[in-house]
């Protein structure tokens, strides 16, 4: 029993020694590895003049805050600047719109003025053309008057002068139309009597007789009662006998009489008669 206890004690001691040695070997192995790893990592050692890490952190934080403030101020300034720009652009746009509307109104007014000026120019051009025609006509008239002063005017043989006209009193008879044709062939026409003086002059040239009648240049063939001279002008007044013209038997042509009746006077000696009747006639023409 004692041997077996001693043997058991020896065995236990041996196992314990092995465990102790095993732990020491493990400890030495761990220390070696730790030293090896420690030798691979080099921890920087701050220099003697460097600032503490907390001071650097506060300085970086202050700089960052200052930059944020500057950036924020810059954003505010830029926003205000662009707002002013947008406001200025809006005002400029409104001003441009007003100027455009004003320019458009001015253009419309100018267009109207141009149209009015064009009409006025056309009217003035027409008036100018008319004035030029009048000037040419007056120049021709002046030339004719100058020639008249140089060359004396006289009436044809058997024609008598009164004022600026010559008159021919026939001694034969023709119808009113034939009488007008005779006068036209000689550069004249049946007499156109405008004034009492002219009427009295011609009536005094006539011979008194039983019924001495003479055609002159008046007719209402175109419209009954509308008397016109052979030059197309309408009769105004006249020197008709009382009750004349009466269109008694389709009487469309005028003549004057000088009878033995003292009651028939120069300024009341016109009658109307059928144009186909044959009477002597009185021609009128220019002085040549």
C-alpha positions in Angstrom: 0.0 0.0 0.0 2.8 2.4 0.8 4.5 1.7 -2.4 1.5 2.2 -4.5 0.9 5.5 -2.7 4.4 6.5 -3.3 4.2 5.5 -6.9 1.0 7.5 -7.2 2.6 10.5 -5.7 5.6 10.3 -8.0 3.3 10.0 -11.0 1.3 13.0 -9.9 4.5 15.0 -9.4 5.7 14.1 -12.8 2.4 15.1 -14.4 2.5 18.4 -12.5 6.0 19.0 -13.6 5.0 18.4 -17.2 2.1 20.8 -16.8 4.4 23.5 -15.3 6.9 23.1 -18.0 4.2 23.2 -20.7 2.8 26.4 -19.3 6.3 28.0 -19.2 6.9 27.0 -22.8 3.6 28.5 -23.8 4.4 31.6 -21.9 7.8 32.0 -23.4 6.3 31.4 -26.9 3.7 34.1 -26.4 6.3 36.5 -25.1 8.5 35.8 -28.1 5.6 36.4 -30.5 4.5 39.5 -28.7 8.0 40.9 -28.9 8.2 40.1 -32.6 4.9 41.8 -33.3 5.9 44.7 -31.1 9.1 45.1 -33.1 7.1 45.3 -36.4 4.8 48.2 -35.2 6.5 51.5 -34.7 4.5 54.0 -32.6 5.4 57.6 -33.5 6.7 59.5 -30.6 5.8 63.2 -30.5 8.6 65.5 -30.7 9.4 67.8 -27.8 8.3 71.1 -29.7 4.9 69.6 -31.1 1.5 70.9 -29.8 -0.8 68.6 -28.1 -3.4 66.8 -30.3 -6.4 68.5 -28.6 -5.0 71.9 -29.6 -4.7 70.8 -33.2 -8.3 69.5 -33.2 -9.7 72.8 -31.9 -7.7 74.8 -34.5 -9.0 72.6 -37.3 -12.6 72.9 -36.0 -12.2 76.7 -35.8 -10.9 76.9 -39.4 -13.7 74.7 -40.7 -16.3 76.8 -38.9 -14.8 80.0 -40.3 -14.8 78.6 -43.8 -18.5 77.6 -43.3 -19.3 81.2 -42.2 -17.4 82.6 -45.2 -19.2 80.2 -47.6 -22.6 81.0 -46.1 -21.9 84.8 -46.4 -20.8 84.2 -50.0 -24.0 82.3 -50.8 -26.1 85.1 -49.2 -24.3 87.8 -51.2 -24.6 85.8 -54.4 -28.3 85.3 -53.8 -28.8 89.0 -53.2 -26.8 89.8 -56.3 -28.7 87.4 -58.5 -32.0 88.7 -57.0 -31.0 92.3 -57.9 -30.0 91.0 -61.4 -33.3 89.3 -61.9 -35.2 92.4 -60.6 -33.1 94.6 -63.0 -33.8 92.2 -65.9 -37.6 92.3 -65.1 -37.6 96.1 -65.0 -35.6 96.1 -68.3 -38.0 93.7 -69.8 -41.0 95.9 -68.8 -39.2 98.9 -70.2 -38.5 97.1 -73.4 -42.1 96.0 -73.7 -43.3 99.6 -73.1 -40.8 100.9 -75.7 -41.9 98.2 -78.2 -45.6 99.2 -77.7 -44.7 102.9 -78.0 -42.6 102.1 -81.2 -45.5 100.1 -82.6 -47.9 103.0 -82.0 -45.5 105.4 -83.5 -45.0 103.1 -86.6 -48.8 102.9 -87.1 -49.1 106.7 -86.8 -46.2 107.2 -89.2 -47.8 104.7 -91.6 -51.0 106.7 -91.5 -49.0 109.9 -92.0 -47.2 108.4 -95.0 -50.6 107.4 -96.5 -51.9 110.9 -96.0 -48.7 112.4 -97.4 -49.0 110.1 -100.5 -52.5 111.3 -101.1 -51.4 114.9 -100.6 -48.5 114.4 -103.1 -50.9 112.9 -105.6 -53.3 115.8 -105.2 -50.4 118.3 -105.6 -49.1 116.5 -108.7 -52.6 116.7 -110.2 -52.8 120.4 -109.3 -49.4 120.9 -110.8 -50.4 119.3 -114.0 -53.5 121.4 -114.2 -51.5 124.6 -113.5 -49.0 123.6 -116.2 -51.9 123.2 -118.6 -53.3 126.6 -117.6 -49.9 128.1 -118.0 -49.6 126.7 -121.5 -53.0 128.0 -122.4 -52.2 131.4 -121.0 -48.9 131.5 -122.9 -50.7 130.6 -126.1 -53.3 133.3 -125.4 -50.5 135.9 -124.7 -48.8 134.8 -128.0 -52.1 135.2 -129.9 -52.7 138.6 -128.4 -49.2 139.7 -129.3 -49.8 138.5 -132.9 -53.1 140.3 -132.9 -51.3 143.5 -131.9 -48.7 143.0 -134.7 -51.2 142.0 -137.4 -54.4 144.1 -137.6 -57.6 142.0 -137.7 -60.3 142.8 -140.2 -63.6 141.1 -141.2 -64.1 139.3 -144.5 -65.8 141.2 -147.4 -69.5 141.7 -146.8 -69.1 141.0 -143.1 -69.5 143.8 -140.6 -67.6 144.2 -137.3 -69.0 144.7 -133.8 -66.6 144.5 -130.8 -64.5 141.4 -131.5 -66.8 139.6 -133.9 -67.8 139.8 -137.5 -71.4 139.4 -138.8 -72.9 138.4 -142.1 -76.5 139.2 -142.9 -77.8 137.1 -145.9 -80.1 138.3 -148.7 -81.3 134.8 -149.6 -83.2 132.2 -147.6 -82.4 128.8 -146.3 -83.6 126.4 -143.6 -82.1 126.8 -140.1 -79.8 123.8 -140.6 -78.7 124.9 -144.1 -78.0 128.4 -142.7 -75.8 126.9 -139.9 -73.9 124.9 -142.6 -73.3 128.0 -144.7 -71.9 129.9 -141.7 -69.7 126.9 -140.7 -68.2 126.6 -144.2 -66.9 130.2 -143.7 -65.4 129.6 -140.2 -68.4 130.9 -138.2 -71.8 129.9 -137.0 -75.3 131.3 -136.7 -75.1 134.4 -134.4 -74.9 133.9 -130.7 -76.4 137.0 -129.0 -75.3 137.6 -125.4 -75.9 141.2 -124.6 -78.6 143.9 -125.3 -75.9 146.0 -127.1 -75.2 143.1 -129.5 -78.9 142.5 -130.1 -79.6 146.2 -130.7 -76.6 146.4 -133.1 -77.8 143.5 -135.3 -81.4 144.5 -135.2 -80.4 148.0 -136.5 -78.7 146.4 -139.5 -81.9 144.8 -140.6 -84.3 146.3 -143.1 -87.9 146.9 -142.1 -90.5 145.0 -144.1 -93.8 143.3 -144.0 -92.3 140.3 -142.1 -88.5 140.5 -142.4 -87.3 137.5 -140.3 -83.7 136.2 -139.8 -82.4 132.9 -138.3 -79.9 133.1 -135.5 -78.1 130.4 -133.5 -80.6 129.2 -131.0 -82.7 125.9 -130.8 -84.6 123.6 -128.5 -84.6 120.6 -130.8 -83.0 118.3 -128.1 -85.6 119.0 -125.4 -88.7 121.2 -125.8 -88.4 124.4 -123.8 -84.6 124.0 -123.1 -83.0 126.5 -125.5 -79.3 126.1 -126.3 -76.9 128.1 -128.5 -75.1 126.4 -131.3 -71.9 126.3 -129.2 -73.7 124.2 -126.6 -74.3 126.8 -123.9 -77.7 127.2 -122.4 -79.8 130.3 -123.0 -80.3 132.6 -120.1 -83.0 135.3 -120.5 -83.3 136.3 -124.1 -85.2 139.0 -126.1 -88.5 137.2 -126.9 -91.7 138.9 -128.1 -94.5 138.7 -125.6 -96.0 135.2 -125.6 -92.9 133.7 -127.3 -91.7 131.0 -127.6 -95.0 129.1 -127.8 -94.1 126.0 -130.0 -97.3 126.7 -131.9 -96.5 124.2 -134.7 -93.5 122.3 -133.6 -91.4 125.4 -133.5 -87.8 124.5 -132.4 -85.6 127.2 -133.9 -85.3 130.9 -133.1 -85.4 133.9 -135.4 -85.8 137.7 -135.0 -88.1 140.0 -137.0 -88.1 143.7 -138.0 -91.5 144.7 -139.4 -93.2 147.9 -140.2 -95.0 147.6 -136.9 -93.4 150.2 -134.6 -94.5 148.2 -131.6 -91.8 145.6 -132.3 -88.6 146.7 -130.8 -85.0 145.3 -130.8 -85.2 143.9 -127.3 -88.5 142.1 -127.9 -88.2 140.7 -131.4 -87.5 137.0 -131.0 -89.9 134.3 -132.2 -89.8 130.5 -132.6 -90.6 128.7 -135.9 -90.3 125.3 -137.5 -86.6 124.8 -138.4 -87.6 123.7 -141.9 -88.9 127.1 -142.9 -86.7 129.2 -145.2 -85.6 132.6 -143.9 -82.5 134.8 -144.3 -79.9 134.3 -141.6 -77.2 136.0 -139.6 -73.7 134.5 -139.3 -71.1 135.3 -136.7 -67.4 134.7 -136.9 -64.0 135.8 -135.5 -62.1 138.7 -136.8 -59.4 137.4 -139.1 
